[in-house]
């Protein structure tokens, strides 16, 4: 394999593809990046058996071929090379010479024969959303993905396509987050799949990098192609392949409580600031619920732990009956922050039923926070 290309383009691609490279693996080649050169095209692949990122860039190729180079070493070398044209020359013994201006490195690569095969995605189902919409759908629900793999299905987010609408749902034992948007689909086909939270987290990192690197007048589009066991996301020339989680996700619609006793219209920042102050005396060693008392357009927060006591209050518009309810400070704070709204509507059906955090208008999001028995 022998080629020359722009150093900055190669550097950017390596850094992005490296998001899918395994930091440590019993398969040593998974700690590297597969470089495949053919017809003046260089395809770089990072893969950790669960997530793969692939990008093809233009190069000037003198000799086709492929090799696996250790990701950390390759990234360090290319990142610290001077700007200009960078060249790679690998021989049959896998010795690879990397040159840029007056700088030259010689490193030993790995055979591509030992690199695992990338899953093939059949076009069973497909649809597209804008990058902005995807970041909103995932960003406002990812916080509720379970970190406990006792029930692995909830370590991912459910993508539910029905009624020409996409709902992204995440949940753990104490909270649930739903975010939905209308889709432009050619049919009324309904389907759903569950994407691992780790995959979505890495995609969000990649999208943040692409947003910083690219200046385009057109809004980037993310295309999704789904098969029975895998999904491929395509955006800005990158292909992100992930396995899907298998199992039965909770019927989230049935988990939403019916009936409302108390409606509370609150300034999101006021509520978050009040929780922040109460959280000063709460830590992992002294987990304590926040007691919330709602009456006469006033919300009072009280908390007591081994570190001390705190009382706080703020004004809010109340409709319905007075209410006393307890909640976890982090879970309520996360829901308020994810709302990305100046004002939210909180509906309470009873002191032992989940609290609903919703937008003032419409139903674009819904967050459920389980109460704590006082």
C-alpha positions as CSV (number, residue, x, y, z in Angstrom):
1,X,0.0,0.0,0.0
2,X,1.4,3.4,-1.0
3,X,-0.5,6.7,-1.1
4,X,-0.3,10.4,-0.4
5,X,-3.0,12.7,1.0
6,X,-3.7,15.9,2.8
7,X,-2.5,15.7,6.4
8,X,-5.3,17.7,7.9
9,X,-8.0,15.7,6.3
10,X,-6.4,12.4,7.3
11,X,-5.9,13.7,10.9
12,X,-9.6,14.7,11.2
13,X,-10.8,11.4,9.9
14,X,-8.5,9.3,12.1
15,X,-9.6,11.3,15.2
16,X,-13.3,10.7,14.4
17,X,-13.0,7.0,13.4
18,X,-11.0,6.4,16.6
19,X,-14.3,6.9,18.6
20,X,-15.2,3.3,17.7
21,X,-11.7,1.7,18.3
22,X,-11.5,-0.6,21.3
23,X,-9.1,0.7,24.0
24,X,-8.3,-2.8,25.1
25,X,-9.3,-6.1,23.4
26,X,-8.3,-9.7,23.3
27,X,-8.3,-9.2,19.5
28,X,-5.3,-7.0,19.1
29,X,-6.4,-5.8,15.7
30,X,-9.5,-4.1,17.2
31,X,-7.1,-1.7,18.9
32,X,-6.1,-0.4,15.5
33,X,-7.6,1.3,12.5
34,X,-8.1,-0.7,9.2
35,X,-6.8,1.3,6.3
36,X,-7.9,0.1,2.9
37,X,-6.5,1.9,-0.2
38,X,-8.0,1.3,-3.7
39,X,-8.6,3.4,-6.8
40,X,-7.4,6.7,-5.2
41,X,-9.7,6.2,-2.2
42,X,-8.7,5.4,1.3
43,X,-11.3,3.9,3.6
44,X,-10.6,4.0,7.4
45,X,-12.5,1.8,9.8
46,X,-12.7,1.7,13.5
47,X,-14.6,-1.2,15.1
48,X,-15.1,-2.7,18.5
49,X,-17.5,-5.5,17.7
50,X,-20.5,-3.4,18.9
51,X,-19.9,-0.1,17.1
52,X,-18.1,0.7,13.9
53,X,-17.2,4.0,12.2
54,X,-16.2,4.1,8.5
55,X,-15.1,7.1,6.3
56,X,-13.6,7.2,2.8
57,X,-11.4,10.1,1.8
58,X,-9.6,10.9,-1.5
59,X,-5.9,10.1,-1.8
60,X,-3.3,9.8,-4.6
61,X,-2.6,6.1,-4.6
62,X,0.5,4.5,-6.2
63,X,-0.2,1.0,-4.9
64,X,-3.4,-0.5,-3.5
65,X,-3.5,-2.6,-0.3
66,X,-4.7,-2.6,3.3
67,X,-3.1,-2.8,6.8
68,X,-4.1,-2.3,10.4
69,X,-2.2,0.4,12.3
70,X,-2.5,0.9,16.1
71,X,-5.0,3.7,16.6
72,X,-3.2,5.5,19.5
73,X,0.2,5.4,17.8
74,X,-1.2,6.4,14.4
75,X,-3.2,9.3,15.9
76,X,-0.2,10.7,17.8
77,X,2.0,10.5,14.7
78,X,-0.4,12.2,12.3
79,X,-1.6,14.8,14.8
80,X,1.9,16.0,15.4
81,X,3.1,16.0,11.8
82,X,3.5,19.4,10.2
83,X,0.9,20.6,7.7
84,X,1.1,19.5,4.1
85,X,1.0,16.3,2.2
86,X,1.6,13.1,4.2
87,X,2.6,9.8,2.6
88,X,2.3,6.1,3.7
89,X,4.3,3.3,2.3
90,X,3.7,-0.3,3.6
91,X,5.7,-3.4,2.5
92,X,4.9,-7.1,2.6
93,X,6.4,-7.3,6.1
94,X,3.9,-4.7,7.3
95,X,6.6,-2.1,8.0
96,X,5.0,1.3,7.3
97,X,6.9,4.4,6.6
98,X,5.0,7.7,7.3
99,X,6.5,10.9,5.9
100,X,5.5,14.5,6.0
101,X,8.0,17.2,4.9
102,X,11.3,16.4,6.7
103,X,9.6,14.1,9.3
104,X,9.7,10.3,8.9
105,X,8.3,7.5,11.1
106,X,8.6,3.8,10.6
107,X,6.2,1.6,12.5
108,X,5.0,-2.0,12.4
109,X,1.4,-2.7,11.3
110,X,-0.9,-5.7,11.7
111,X,-2.3,-8.0,9.0
112,X,-5.8,-7.0,7.9
113,X,-6.6,-10.8,7.7
114,X,-7.2,-10.8,11.5
115,X,-9.6,-7.8,11.4
116,X,-13.2,-8.9,12.1
117,X,-15.7,-8.6,9.3
118,X,-18.0,-5.6,9.4
119,X,-21.7,-6.5,9.6
120,X,-23.7,-6.1,6.3
121,X,-26.8,-4.0,6.7
122,X,-29.8,-4.9,4.5
123,X,-32.1,-2.0,3.5
124,X,-35.0,-3.5,5.4
125,X,-36.3,-0.2,6.8
126,X,-34.9,3.3,6.4
127,X,-35.7,7.0,7.1
128,X,-33.9,10.3,7.6
129,X,-33.9,13.2,10.0
130,X,-31.9,16.4,10.2
131,X,-28.8,16.4,12.3
132,X,-30.4,19.1,14.5
133,X,-33.5,17.0,15.1
134,X,-31.4,13.9,15.9
135,X,-29.3,15.8,18.4
136,X,-32.5,17.1,20.1
137,X,-34.2,13.7,20.1
138,X,-31.2,11.9,21.6
139,X,-29.9,14.7,23.7
140,X,-33.2,15.2,25.6
141,X,-33.6,11.4,26.4
142,X,-30.1,10.0,26.7
143,X,-29.8,11.1,30.4
144,X,-32.5,8.5,31.4
145,X,-30.8,5.5,29.9
146,X,-30.1,2.9,32.5
147,X,-26.5,2.4,33.6
148,X,-27.3,-0.9,35.3
149,X,-26.9,-3.9,32.9
150,X,-29.1,-6.0,35.2
151,X,-31.7,-5.6,32.5
152,X,-29.7,-4.9,29.4
153,X,-32.6,-3.8,27.3
154,X,-32.8,-0.5,29.2
155,X,-29.2,0.4,28.6
156,X,-30.4,1.6,25.2
157,X,-33.0,4.0,23.8
158,X,-36.2,2.8,22.0
159,X,-36.8,4.3,18.6
160,X,-40.5,3.9,17.9
161,X,-41.8,4.8,14.4
162,X,-45.6,5.0,14.2
163,X,-48.2,7.3,12.8
164,X,-45.4,9.0,10.8
165,X,-43.8,10.1,14.0
166,X,-40.5,9.1,15.7
167,X,-40.5,8.7,19.4
168,X,-37.2,8.2,21.3
169,X,-37.7,6.6,24.7
170,X,-35.2,6.0,27.5
171,X,-35.8,4.8,31.0
172,X,-34.4,3.3,34.1
173,X,-36.2,2.1,37.3
174,X,-36.8,5.7,38.5
175,X,-37.5,7.8,35.5
176,X,-38.6,7.8,31.9
177,X,-38.0,10.3,29.0
178,X,-39.9,10.6,25.8
179,X,-39.1,12.9,22.9
180,X,-41.0,12.8,19.6
181,X,-41.1,14.5,16.2
182,X,-43.1,14.2,13.0
183,X,-41.3,12.4,10.1
184,X,-41.7,12.8,6.4
185,X,-42.3,9.1,5.4
186,X,-43.5,7.6,2.2
187,X,-45.7,5.0,4.0
188,X,-47.5,4.4,7.3
189,X,-45.2,1.5,8.1
190,X,-44.7,1.0,11.9
191,X,-41.5,-0.4,13.4
192,X,-39.2,0.0,16.4
193,X,-35.7,-0.9,17.4
194,X,-33.4,-0.3,20.4
195,X,-30.0,1.4,20.0
196,X,-27.4,1.0,22.8
197,X,-26.8,4.1,24.9
198,X,-23.1,3.8,24.3
199,X,-23.6,4.0,20.6
200,X,-25.8,7.1,20.8
201,X,-23.2,8.7,23.1
202,X,-20.4,8.2,20.6
203,X,-22.6,9.4,17.7
204,X,-23.4,12.6,19.7
205,X,-19.6,13.1,20.2
206,X,-19.0,12.7,16.5
207,X,-21.8,15.1,15.5
208,X,-20.4,17.7,17.9
209,X,-17.0,17.4,16.2
210,X,-18.6,17.6,12.7
211,X,-20.5,20.7,13.7
212,X,-17.3,22.4,14.7
213,X,-15.4,21.3,11.6
214,X,-18.0,22.0,9.0
215,X,-19.5,25.2,7.8
216,X,-22.4,24.3,5.4
217,X,-25.4,26.3,4.4
218,X,-27.5,23.2,4.2
219,X,-28.6,21.3,7.3
220,X,-26.8,17.9,7.5
221,X,-29.1,14.9,7.2
222,X,-28.7,11.7,9.1
223,X,-30.0,8.6,7.3
224,X,-30.8,5.4,9.2
225,X,-31.0,2.0,7.7
226,X,-32.2,-0.8,10.0
227,X,-32.0,-4.6,9.8
228,X,-33.0,-7.2,12.4
229,X,-29.8,-7.0,14.4
230,X,-27.9,-3.9,13.2
231,X,-28.4,-0.3,12.2
232,X,-26.3,2.1,10.1
233,X,-26.3,5.8,10.5
234,X,-24.9,7.9,7.6
235,X,-24.0,11.5,8.0
236,X,-21.4,13.8,6.3
237,X,-19.7,10.8,4.6
238,X,-19.4,8.8,7.8
239,X,-21.1,5.4,8.2
240,X,-21.7,4.4,11.9
241,X,-22.7,0.7,12.3
242,X,-24.1,-0.6,15.6
243,X,-25.6,-3.7,16.9
244,X,-29.2,-3.4,18.2
245,X,-30.4,-4.6,21.6
246,X,-32.7,-7.5,21.6
247,X,-35.6,-7.9,24.0
248,X,-39.0,-6.5,25.0
249,X,-39.1,-2.8,25.9
250,X,-41.7,-1.6,28.4
251,X,-45.0,-0.4,27.0
252,X,-44.1,3.1,27.9
253,X,-47.5,4.5,27.0
254,X,-49.1,2.5,29.7
255,X,-46.6,3.8,32.3
256,X,-47.9,7.4,31.9
257,X,-50.4,8.0,34.8
258,X,-53.9,9.2,34.0
259,X,-55.7,11.9,35.9
260,X,-54.2,15.1,37.4
261,X,-54.7,16.5,40.9
262,X,-52.2,19.3,40.8
263,X,-50.8,21.3,37.8
264,X,-47.7,23.4,38.4
265,X,-46.4,26.0,36.0
266,X,-42.8,26.8,37.0
267,X,-39.8,28.8,35.8
268,X,-37.3,26.1,34.9
269,X,-34.3,28.0,36.1
270,X,-35.9,28.9,39.4
271,X,-36.7,25.2,40.1
272,X,-33.2,24.1,39.1
273,X,-31.5,26.7,41.2
274,X,-33.6,25.7,44.2
275,X,-32.7,22.0,43.7
276,X,-29.0,23.0,43.4
277,X,-29.1,24.7,46.7
278,X,-30.8,21.8,48.4
279,X,-28.3,19.4,46.9
280,X,-25.5,21.0,48.8
281,X,-26.3,18.7,51.8
282,X,-26.9,15.6,49.7
283,X,-24.2,13.2,48.6
284,X,-23.7,9.5,47.9
285,X,-23.0,8.9,51.6
286,X,-26.0,10.8,52.7
287,X,-28.7,10.2,50.1
288,X,-31.8,12.1,51.2
289,X,-35.0,12.9,49.3
290,X,-36.2,16.5,48.7
291,X,-39.6,17.1,50.3
292,X,-41.7,19.3,48.0
293,X,-44.8,21.2,49.4
294,X,-47.0,22.9,46.9
295,X,-49.6,25.4,48.1
296,X,-51.0,28.9,47.2
297,X,-48.7,29.4,44.2
298,X,-45.6,28.7,46.3
299,X,-43.3,25.7,46.1
300,X,-41.3,24.9,49.3
301,X,-38.4,22.5,49.2
302,X,-37.0,21.0,52.4
303,X,-34.2,18.5,52.9
304,X,-32.5,17.0,55.9
305,X,-29.4,14.9,56.0
306,X,-26.5,14.1,58.3
307,X,-24.8,17.2,56.9
308,X,-27.6,19.6,58.0
309,X,-31.0,21.0,56.9
310,X,-32.1,23.3,54.1
311,X,-35.3,25.2,53.4
312,X,-36.0,27.0,50.1
313,X,-39.0,28.3,48.2
314,X,-40.0,29.9,44.9
315,X,-43.2,31.2,43.3
316,X,-45.1,29.1,40.8
317,X,-48.6,29.0,39.3
318,X,-50.7,26.2,40.9
319,X,-54.0,24.7,39.7
320,X,-55.7,22.0,41.7
321,X,-55.1,20.7,45.2
322,X,-52.2,21.3,47.6
323,X,-49.6,18.5,47.4
324,X,-46.7,17.1,49.3
325,X,-44.3,14.8,47.4
326,X,-40.7,13.7,47.6
327,X,-38.2,13.2,44.8
328,X,-34.6,12.5,44.1
329,X,-32.7,15.7,43.5
330,X,-30.7,14.5,40.5
331,X,-33.6,12.9,38.7
332,X,-35.7,16.0,38.8
333,X,-32.8,18.3,38.0
334,X,-31.9,16.2,34.9
335,X,-35.5,16.3,33.7
336,X,-35.7,20.1,34.0
337,X,-32.4,20.6,32.3
338,X,-33.4,18.2,29.4
339,X,-36.5,20.2,28.8
340,X,-34.5,23.0,27.3
341,X,-37.5,25.3,28.1
342,X,-37.8,28.5,30.1
343,X,-41.1,27.3,31.6
344,X,-42.5,23.8,32.0
345,X,-45.7,22.3,33.1
346,X,-45.5,19.7,36.0
347,X,-48.6,17.4,36.5
348,X,-48.9,15.4,39.7
349,X,-51.6,12.7,40.0
350,X,-50.7,11.8,43.6
351,X,-47.9,11.6,46.1
352,X,-47.0,8.0,45.1
353,X,-47.4,8.4,41.3
354,X,-44.8,9.6,38.8
355,X,-44.6,13.4,38.2
356,X,-44.9,14.5,34.6
357,X,-42.7,17.2,33.2
358,X,-44.0,18.6,29.9
359,X,-43.8,21.6,27.6
360,X,-46.3,24.4,28.0
361,X,-47.7,23.7,24.6
362,X,-47.8,20.5,22.5
363,X,-46.4,17.1,23.4
364,X,-42.8,17.1,22.0
365,X,-41.4,15.8,25.3
366,X,-42.5,14.0,28.4
367,X,-40.3,13.2,31.4
368,X,-41.6,11.0,34.3
369,X,-39.9,11.2,37.7
370,X,-40.8,8.6,40.2
371,X,-41.6,10.0,43.7
372,X,-39.9,8.9,46.9
373,X,-42.2,7.9,49.7
374,X,-41.9,10.4,52.6
